[in-house]
Amino acid sequence: LNLKYNKMAFLAFMLLFLPMLAMSIENTNMMSNNMAKPGCQTKCGNLSVPYPFGIGIDAGCSIHPIFDIRCNTSSNPPIAYLNTGATNVLNITTKPMEVIDISTSQIRIRNVLASKCYEENGELSAQQLVFLNTGVSFFTLSEKDNKLILIGCDDLAMVFGFSLYEGKNFSTGCMTTCKRSGCFVNSPGNHTNVWSFNPCSYAFLGDHEKFTFRGTSDFMDPNFVNRIVNDVPIVIDWAIGTKNCSVVRNSTTYSCMEHSLCVDSESGRGGYRCICEEGYDGNPYLSPGCQGAFRIFVCSDTILNCISMCATSPCDGICINTPGGFECSCPKGYFGDGKKGRGCQKEHDFPILKLSLGLGLGLLSILQMPSNLNKVFTIEELEKATNNFSEDEILGEGGNGVVYKGVLPDQRVVAIKKSKPNRRVYK
């Protein structure tokens, strides 16, 4: 396309930034534990709001007012908005950013599109420019997950912005040309040669993995805008503060609790996040911090969430929950390290064939906080607890064993793993 003699139709997608002081590190699906601050609302409509975010303006439910979430309860279902930042459709309206998902490092907000539509004679019939203000420094557009997407023929989309953090302007853009009958459309710039199949062009930033281009049918699809607004979110990275872990770790504002790790932002603009240590789970920003993966507040919703952990553990005997992991031991009347391999062997006064028990009786998760995690249960006790390992008590099955629901004499509910038989014989 000869740009010298063809004036391109110009489609502007304007982005307005305040200081970019923090970006997050990685894309994860959900908060490891959707826990709000105690005493605070956990959900706004269909959105779970985990700390360090919090529902309510100046309600004390977030780590900082920037992380406050406005919940519009006049809608059905209620709609969540960021407390800062806004989207502006030029000459139409300004509204806060609608939040549709919060993960450990990102926020996803509902999209808004820039557009240009033409009359058959090439005259402009409608135009919509978009300004996106991410607000204060803790939130920045994700360079990794957002793409600038232009749908249309013979058009140019541009993004303009200014970074106060870097103190300079920036811009980027993309241009489209279309083929028809094997040839490029040589448009004089007034859209007349492409109007029949492309009366409108659209530009937007969004999660490129959520967008699928359906070809020229998208040009004429009256539901195209709604599809993008509802299905292709804008991705915003978030982080705590402006200082790296090495600086903030010993300060009074440090937010990472016990058994959590501080992770620097990879953006180079400062800021950090907190994640649980391996083998721990929970909300790393809330006291008492991350807990062992089998602790009661992790497994109390449904024991099925924890079955696979114990079913694939290296224990052949009793699997005892410990903070951050487990320990293996043998039932009363047996000896060994309790691990797969040699496992547990029955004690006896004279030489006999020593068979791997294949019982692997393991305690996975007590749904009431146990007073003594190291109690040794006899086989008879565990058989009674599971109604002789009745099929009716099966909760699930892993590659190494079957997990049963059991009720101890003190009415504690437990999950017990019975390893699959090991047919090896030791003399």
C-alpha positions in Angstrom: 0.0 0.0 0.0 1.5 3.3 -1.1 1.3 5.5 2.0 2.5 8.5 0.0 -0.7 8.7 -2.0 -3.1 7.0 0.4 -4.3 8.7 3.5 -4.9 6.0 6.1 -8.1 6.2 8.1 -6.8 6.9 11.6 -8.1 5.0 14.6 -6.8 6.2 18.0 -6.8 4.2 21.2 -5.5 6.5 23.8 -4.0 5.3 27.1 -3.3 7.7 29.9 -0.9 6.5 32.6 0.0 7.8 36.1 3.3 6.7 37.7 4.2 3.1 36.9 5.9 2.1 40.1 5.1 -1.5 40.4 4.4 -4.5 38.1 3.8 -8.1 39.1 5.8 -11.2 38.3 3.8 -14.0 37.0 0.4 -15.0 35.9 -1.4 -17.3 38.3 -5.0 -18.3 38.2 -6.3 -17.6 41.7 -5.3 -16.5 45.1 -3.9 -19.6 46.9 -6.6 -19.0 49.5 -9.5 -16.6 48.9 -9.4 -15.2 52.4 -10.6 -11.8 53.1 -9.5 -9.9 56.2 -11.4 -11.3 59.3 -14.8 -9.5 59.7 -14.8 -8.2 56.1 -17.0 -9.2 53.2 -15.5 -11.9 51.0 -17.4 -11.5 47.7 -19.0 -8.8 45.6 -21.5 -10.5 43.4 -19.6 -13.3 41.7 -16.2 -11.9 42.4 -14.1 -13.3 45.3 -12.0 -10.5 46.9 -9.0 -11.8 48.8 -6.7 -9.7 51.0 -4.7 -7.5 50.3 -7.8 -6.3 48.5 -10.9 -5.5 50.5 -14.5 -4.6 49.8 -15.6 -1.1 50.9 -14.1 2.3 50.7 -12.1 3.2 53.7 -13.6 0.2 55.5 -10.2 -1.0 56.7 -10.5 -4.3 54.8 -7.6 -3.8 52.4 -3.9 -3.3 52.9 -4.1 0.2 51.5 -7.0 2.4 50.2 -5.7 1.9 46.7 -6.7 -1.8 47.1 -10.2 -0.9 48.2 -12.9 -2.4 46.0 -16.2 -0.5 45.4 -19.1 -2.9 45.4 -22.2 -1.6 43.6 -25.0 -3.5 45.2 -27.7 -1.7 43.2 -26.9 -4.0 40.3 -28.0 -7.6 40.2 -25.6 -9.3 40.7 -23.5 -6.6 42.4 -20.6 -5.2 40.3 -17.0 -4.6 41.7 -14.9 -1.6 40.7 -11.4 -0.5 41.4 -11.2 2.4 43.8 -8.8 4.2 41.5 -8.5 4.7 37.7 -11.1 5.0 35.1 -12.1 4.4 31.5 -13.2 7.3 29.4 -15.0 7.0 26.1 -14.5 10.4 24.5 -17.5 12.6 24.4 -19.7 9.9 26.0 -18.9 8.8 29.5 -16.3 8.2 32.2 -16.7 5.2 34.5 -14.6 3.3 37.0 -12.9 0.1 36.0 -15.1 -3.0 36.5 -13.1 -5.9 38.1 -14.0 -9.4 36.9 -11.1 -11.4 38.4 -8.4 -11.0 41.0 -5.4 -13.4 41.1 -2.2 -13.5 43.1 -0.5 -11.0 40.7 -3.1 -9.6 38.3 -6.5 -7.9 38.1 -8.7 -8.4 35.0 -11.1 -5.6 34.1 -13.9 -5.4 31.6 -12.8 -4.2 28.2 -13.8 -1.1 26.2 -13.2 -0.6 22.5 -12.2 2.3 20.2 -14.0 2.3 16.9 -14.7 4.1 13.6 -17.7 3.5 11.4 -18.2 4.8 7.8 -21.0 5.6 5.5 -21.2 3.9 2.1 -19.7 7.1 0.5 -16.7 6.9 2.8 -17.8 9.7 5.2 -17.2 9.1 8.9 -20.5 8.3 10.7 -19.3 7.5 14.2 -16.0 7.6 16.1 -15.1 6.4 19.6 -11.7 7.2 21.2 -10.8 5.5 24.5 -8.7 6.8 27.4 -7.6 4.3 30.0 -6.2 5.7 33.3 -4.8 3.0 35.6 -4.8 5.4 38.4 -2.0 5.4 41.0 1.3 3.5 40.9 0.4 0.1 42.2 -1.5 -1.0 39.0 0.1 -1.1 35.5 -1.0 -2.7 32.2 0.5 -6.1 31.7 3.0 -6.0 28.9 3.1 -9.7 28.9 -0.6 -10.6 28.5 -2.1 -7.6 26.8 -1.9 -7.1 23.0 -3.1 -4.2 20.9 -5.6 -5.7 18.5 -7.0 -4.0 15.4 -10.0 -5.5 13.5 -10.7 -3.8 10.2 -9.3 -2.9 6.8 -7.1 0.0 5.7 -6.9 1.3 9.3 -4.2 2.3 11.8 -4.5 1.9 15.6 -2.2 3.8 17.9 -1.6 3.7 21.6 -0.2 6.8 23.3 0.9 7.2 26.8 3.2 9.0 29.3 5.1 7.2 32.1 5.8 9.5 35.0 8.1 6.8 36.4 10.4 6.9 33.4 9.6 10.5 32.6 8.9 10.0 28.9 6.2 9.5 26.3 5.7 6.2 24.5 3.6 5.0 21.6 3.0 2.0 19.5 0.6 1.0 16.8 -0.5 -1.5 14.1 -1.8 -1.2 10.6 -4.1 -3.4 8.6 -4.5 -4.1 4.9 -7.0 -6.6 3.4 -7.0 -8.8 0.4 -10.0 -9.3 -1.9 -10.1 -11.7 -4.9 -6.4 -12.3 -4.4 -5.4 -8.6 -4.6 -4.8 -5.9 -2.0 -7.6 -3.4 -1.8 -6.1 -0.1 -3.0 -8.3 2.3 -1.0 -8.0 6.0 -1.5 -8.4 6.3 2.3 -12.1 7.0 2.5 -13.1 3.3 3.1 -15.4 3.1 0.0 -13.6 0.0 -1.5 -14.0 -2.0 1.7 -17.3 -0.6 3.1 -19.4 -3.5 1.8 -17.8 -6.0 4.1 -16.1 -3.7 6.6 -18.3 -0.7 7.6 -16.6 -0.4 11.1 -13.1 -1.0 12.5 -12.3 -1.7 16.1 -9.2 -1.5 18.3 -8.7 -2.7 21.8 -6.1 -3.8 24.3 -6.8 -7.2 26.0 -5.8 -10.7 26.9 -4.7 -12.1 23.6 -5.2 -15.7 24.7 -8.9 -14.9 25.2 -9.4 -13.5 21.7 -10.2 -15.6 18.6 -10.5 -13.9 15.2 -13.3 -15.4 13.2 -12.3 -13.9 9.9 -14.4 -11.4 7.9 -17.5 -12.5 9.7 -16.3 -10.4 12.6 -16.5 -7.3 10.4 -20.3 -7.7 10.1 -21.1 -9.3 13.5 -23.5 -7.0 15.4 -22.5 -8.8 18.6 -18.7 -8.3 18.1 -18.4 -5.4 20.6 -20.3 -7.3 23.3 -18.2 -10.4 22.7 -15.0 -8.5 23.3 -16.3 -6.5 26.3 -17.5 -9.7 28.0 -14.9 -12.3 26.9 -11.6 -10.4 26.4 -10.5 -8.7 29.6 -7.8 -6.0 30.1 -5.0 -7.4 32.3 -3.5 -5.2 35.0 -0.5 -6.3 37.1 -0.4 -5.3 40.7 2.3 -5.3 43.4 2.8 -4.0 47.0 4.6 -0.7 47.3 7.5 0.7 45.4 10.4 -1.0 47.2 12.1 -4.3 46.5 12.3 -7.2 49.0 15.9 -6.4 50.1 14.8 -2.9 51.1 11.4 -3.5 52.7 12.0 -6.9 54.4 13.3 -5.3 57.6 10.8 -2.4 57.6 7.7 -2.0 59.6 5.6 -1.9 56.4 6.7 -5.4 55.3 3.6 -7.3 54.4 4.8 -11.0 54.1 3.7 -13.1 57.0 5.1 -16.4 58.5 6.1 -19.2 56.1 5.9 -16.9 53.1 8.4 -15.6 50.6 9.0 -12.1 49.3 9.2 -11.9 45.5 10.5 -8.8 43.7 8.6 -7.4 40.8 10.3 -8.1 37.5 9.3 -4.8 36.0 12.3 -3.0 37.3 10.0 -0.4 38.8 10.1 -1.7 42.4 7.4 -3.3 44.4 7.0 -6.9 45.6 4.5 -9.6 46.3 4.2 -12.4 48.9 3.8 -16.1 48.1 3.6 -19.2 50.4 6.6 -21.4 50.9 6.5 -24.7 49.2 4.3 -27.1 51.1 2.3 -24.3 52.7 -0.9 -22.7 51.8 -3.1 -19.8 52.8 -3.0 -16.1 52.4 0.6 -14.8 52.8 -0.6 -11.3 53.7 -2.8 -12.3 56.7 -1.7 -13.3 60.2 -0.7 -16.0 61.1 0.6 -16.4 57.6 0.8 -19.6 55.5 0.1 -22.9 57.1 0.9 -26.5 56.4 -1.0 -27.7 53.4 -3.1 -30.1 55.4 -4.2 -27.7 58.1 -7.8 -27.5 59.0 -8.7 -24.2 57.3 -7.4 -25.5 54.0 -9.2 -28.9 54.0 -12.4 -28.1 55.9 -14.4 -27.1 52.8 -14.1 -30.5 51.2 -11.7 -33.3 52.1 -11.6 -34.3 48.4 -9.4 -31.4 47.7 -6.7 -33.0 49.8 -7.0 -36.6 48.9 -4.5 -36.5 46.0 -1.8 -35.1 48.2 -1.9 -38.1 50.6 -2.6 -40.7 48.0 0.6 -39.8 46.1 2.8 -39.4 49.3 5.8 -41.7 49.7 4.3 -43.2 52.9 3.5 -46.9 53.0 2.5 -46.8 56.6 0.8 -43.9 58.5 0.9 -40.5 56.8 1.0 -37.9 59.6 0.2 -34.3 58.7 2.9 -31.8 59.7 3.2 -28.0 59.0 4.3 -27.9 55.3 4.2 -31.6 54.7 4.0 -35.0 56.3 5.9 -37.7 58.1 5.8 -41.5 57.7 5.6 -44.1 60.5 4.3 -47.6 61.1 1.2 -48.8 62.9 1.4 -50.4 66.3 2.8 -53.9 66.0 4.9 -53.2 62.9 8.4 -51.8 62.4 10.2 -49.9 59.6 10.4 -46.4 58.2 6.9 -46.4 56.9 7.9 -45.4 53.4 7.3 -47.2 50.2 9.9 -49.7 49.4 10.7 -51.7 52.6 7.7 -50.2 54.2 6.3 -51.7 57.4 6.8 -55.2 58.6 5.0 -57.1 61.4 6.9 -57.8 64.5 7.3 -61.5 65.4 9.4 -63.6 67.8 10.5 -66.2 65.2 11.6 -66.0 61.5 8.7 -65.8 59.1 8.1 -64.6 55.6 7.9 -60.8 55.9 5.3 -59.5 53.6 4.8 -55.9 52.7 1.6 -55.1 54.5 -0.1 -53.3 51.6 -2.2 -51.6 54.3 -0.4 -48.2 54.3 -2.8 -46.9 56.8 -2.5 -43.2 56.6 -4.0 -40.2 58.3 -4.5 -37.5 55.7 -6.7 -34.8 57.3 -8.5 -34.5 60.6 -11.4 -32.1 60.2 -11.2 -31.1 63.8 -7.9 -29.8 65.1 -6.2 -32.8 66.6 -4.6 -32.6 70.1 -1.9 -35.1 69.2 -0.9 -35.6 65.6 1.6 -38.3 66.6 -0.9 -40.8 68.0 -0.4 -44.3 66.7 -3.6 -46.2 65.7 -3.9 -49.9 65.6 -5.1 -51.7 62.5 -8.2 -52.8 64.4 -9.0 -49.1 65.4 -8.7 -48.0 61.8 -10.7 -50.9 60.5 -13.4 -50.0 62.9 -13.2 -46.3 62.0 -13.8 -47.2 58.3 -16.4 -49.9 58.8 -13.8 -52.5 57.8 -12.7 -50.4 54.9 -16.2 -50.4 53.4 -16.6 -49.3 49.8 -19.3 -47.0 51.0 -16.6 -45.0 52.9 -14.3 -44.5 49.8 -13.5 -40.9 49.2 -11.1 -41.3 46.3 -8.3 -43.3 44.8 -4.7 -42.4 43.8 -2.0 -44.3 42.0 -0.7 -45.7 45.2 -3.8 -46.3 47.3 -7.4 -45.8 48.2 -8.6 -43.0 50.6 -11.4 -43.8 53.0 -13.5 -41.6 55.3 -13.2 -42.7 58.9 -14.7 -41.7 62.3 -12.6 -42.2 65.4 -14.0 -43.1 68.8 -13.9 -39.4 69.8 -16.0 -38.6 66.7 -13.1 -36.9 64.8 -13.6 -37.3 61.1 -10.4 -38.4 59.3 -9.3 -39.6 55.9 -7.3 -42.8 55.9 -5.2 -44.0 53.0 -4.8 -47.8 52.5 -2.0 -48.5 50.1 -2.4 -51.0 47.3 -1.0 -54.4 48.1 2.7 -54.9 47.5 3.2 -58.4 46.3 7.0 -58.6 46.9 8.1 -61.2 49.4 11.1 -60.9 51.7 12.7 -63.9 53.4 
